[in-house]
Amino acid sequence: MLAEAERVEAIPTKRTPPPETCYLERDEIDKLFESLPKRGPLVLRDRALLMLLYNTGARVQEVADLRVADVDLEGPLRVRLQGKGDKWRSCPLWPETVDALKQLDSVCSQDKAAPLFASRQGRPLTRFGIYKLVKRHTAKSCPTPTSAKRCGVSPHVFRHSLAVRLFEEGIDVNVIRGWLGHVSLDTTHRYAEITLRTKQAAVATCLPAVAGSETSRANAPMAEG
């Protein structure tokens, strides 16, 4: 079968454009957290989970695997994530995220082996459970049809949203790569390509100072001589 295998191997891979990277703008993130329920048995858990997703840019499975022992809430404020290839990395936590995590029943129990995010039955949330939770809370705050590219929020959208925001804030690409746990810088660089505001700011810095005055003179009506 060697000859047949070589023929199959020689078939070129079909070239297709990469899938569009969906993310939420900062005002959409703010709107999402403002719209979260204020009452209910699981409101603290859901808010803490969404904040952790956005704070760390963690993959959904990394969050599902978290145990209480994986978060340091007294200082330095951080969470340890087990990523692809069994590689561990630490991500800093915002004080707001720490405050939300401290209110979780799992953290208050001080059982280091307990799952950080649990279901009503006390079992660890699965990646599918987290996906359904995110879809439920973002259904009402979904962007308008004019920004349809960002409709359909999934847990991974929080990862993209954080990466875009870090680029907009001017964070070094190597820091972002370590933050997100990327193996290759090429994966991290794609976020720079989709940050429209960064491109607009770069164009503005290249605009000649005299452009505005020349344009005004060109558009001004000629005086009668």
Secondary structure, DSSP 4 states (H G I P E B T S, - for coil): -HHHHHHHHHSPPPP-PPPP-----HHHHHHHHHTS-SSSTTHHHHHHHHHHHHHH---HHHHHT-BGGGEE-SSS-EEEEE-GGG-EEEEE--HHHHHHHHTSHHHHTT-TTSBSSB-TTSPBPPHHHHHHHHHHHHSTTPPPGGGGGG-S--HHHHHHHHHHHHHHTT--HHHHHHHHT-SSHHHHHHHHHT-HHHHHHHHHHHS-TTHHHHHHHHHSPPPP-
